[in-house]
Amino acid sequence: MGATISTCVEIAVEMVNASDSAAALGALSANQEFYKSGEFARLLVLADAKRAKAICMDKNNRARKTFLVGSQSGIASGAQLNAMVGEVESIQFTVTGGRWAGTQAGTPPIGQTLAAQLEELRIETRNVTANPEIAPHYVQDGGTVFHNAAGVVLGGASAVSVSATFCTFTINFSATSLQCPDEYTRSIVADALAMGFAKDGMKTAAAAYFSRLAEEQLPAEAA
Amino acid sequence: MKRGDKVQTPEGKGKIVEIQGGGKVAVVKVKDKTVYVRLPEEKREDDGR
């Protein structure tokens, strides 16, 4: 849960100078007709969504954990993954019995190309020699996942189930807090201000300034 | 066992939708999940397809 939207709105209203000097912090002036009550809250939610998507798209971003709430269990080989934001975080094999009993991350086969990996997976799935050393492998081709769970069963497991973990995001225009972590607050407010200043094409220079600020202010995200 | 039969899996009871691996592996649908289970030797038969 991030910063409260009401506090961010106070900052935004003061920055666009839409509050009377004698009024409370962030109170929209009745004399200004440019911004409506609730407008900045909407812009903040949009800016929050933009930042959330950027976080989810970067697998190295530590804040990605905030949105890692999507899961899909019991995936059949050749089935499609559910809609998600960014890449799959992990594909897990839950194995009962046999050499690979327990829950572990699947890995791609050794093949260098997609075709080679799929061919390797096909042979492992058949596992004609009932080789118990066939490890849990999967290949992701776009939104489709292929895996060798059947081969792991033939190698001695009594049951295998495959699941995936990934990021999801749902926008909420009634939210009272930003969904992104606190360290993104300034960037999100700057982004909302960029949109607010650009309204009706009025203050484009200010809009451009805050748009740059929104991008520059991001903390270093690489591992 | 054959397609359509019910079997118990770690995810719950489900229906066999496919037989693979020469009759040794059952692909079982438990609600919206798919589980791959080993069929005991005495319960194996060809898929018949």
HADDOCK unambig.tbl for C-alpha pairs under 7 A between the chains (distance, minus, plus):
assign (segid A and resid 73 and name CA) (segid B and resid 33 and name CA) 6.25 0.50 0.50
assign (segid A and resid 74 and name CA) (segid B and resid 33 and name CA) 4.02 0.50 0.50
assign (segid A and resid 74 and name CA) (segid B and resid 34 and name CA) 4.40 0.50 0.50
assign (segid A and resid 74 and name CA) (segid B and resid 35 and name CA) 5.89 0.50 0.50
assign (segid A and resid 75 and name CA) (segid B and resid 33 and name CA) 6.37 0.50 0.50
assign (segid A and resid 75 and name CA) (segid B and resid 34 and name CA) 5.71 0.50 0.50
assign (segid A and resid 76 and name CA) (segid B and resid 34 and name CA) 5.42 0.50 0.50
assign (segid A and resid 126 and name CA) (segid B and resid 21 and name CA) 6.08 0.50 0.50
assign (segid A and resid 149 and name CA) (segid B and resid 36 and name CA) 6.55 0.50 0.50
assign (segid A and resid 150 and name CA) (segid B and resid 25 and name CA) 6.42 0.50 0.50
assign (segid A and resid 150 and name CA) (segid B and resid 36 and name CA) 6.10 0.50 0.50
assign (segid A and resid 153 and name CA) (segid B and resid 25 and name CA) 6.85 0.50 0.50
assign (segid A and resid 153 and name CA) (segid B and resid 37 and name CA) 6.61 0.50 0.50
assign (segid A and resid 153 and name CA) (segid B and resid 38 and name CA) 5.93 0.50 0.50
assign (segid A and resid 154 and name CA) (segid B and resid 25 and name CA) 6.98 0.50 0.50
assign (segid A and resid 158 and name CA) (segid B and resid 37 and name CA) 5.54 0.50 0.50
assign (segid A and resid 158 and name CA) (segid B and resid 38 and name CA) 4.87 0.50 0.50
assign (segid A and resid 159 and name CA) (segid B and resid 35 and name CA) 6.86 0.50 0.50
assign (segid A and resid 159 and name CA) (segid B and resid 36 and name CA) 5.43 0.50 0.50
assign (segid A and resid 159 and name CA) (segid B and resid 37 and name CA) 4.14 0.50 0.50
assign (segid A and resid 159 and name CA) (segid B and resid 38 and name CA) 6.15 0.50 0.50
assign (segid A and resid 160 and name CA) (segid B and resid 35 and name CA) 5.95 0.50 0.50
assign (segid A and resid 160 and name CA) (segid B and resid 36 and name CA) 5.12 0.50 0.50
assign (segid A and resid 160 and name CA) (segid B and resid 37 and name CA) 6.46 0.50 0.50
assign (segid A and resid 161 and name CA) (segid B and resid 34 and name CA) 6.92 0.50 0.50
assign (segid A and resid 161 and name CA) (segid B and resid 35 and name CA) 4.94 0.50 0.50
assign (segid A and resid 161 and name CA) (segid B and resid 36 and name CA) 6.40 0.50 0.50
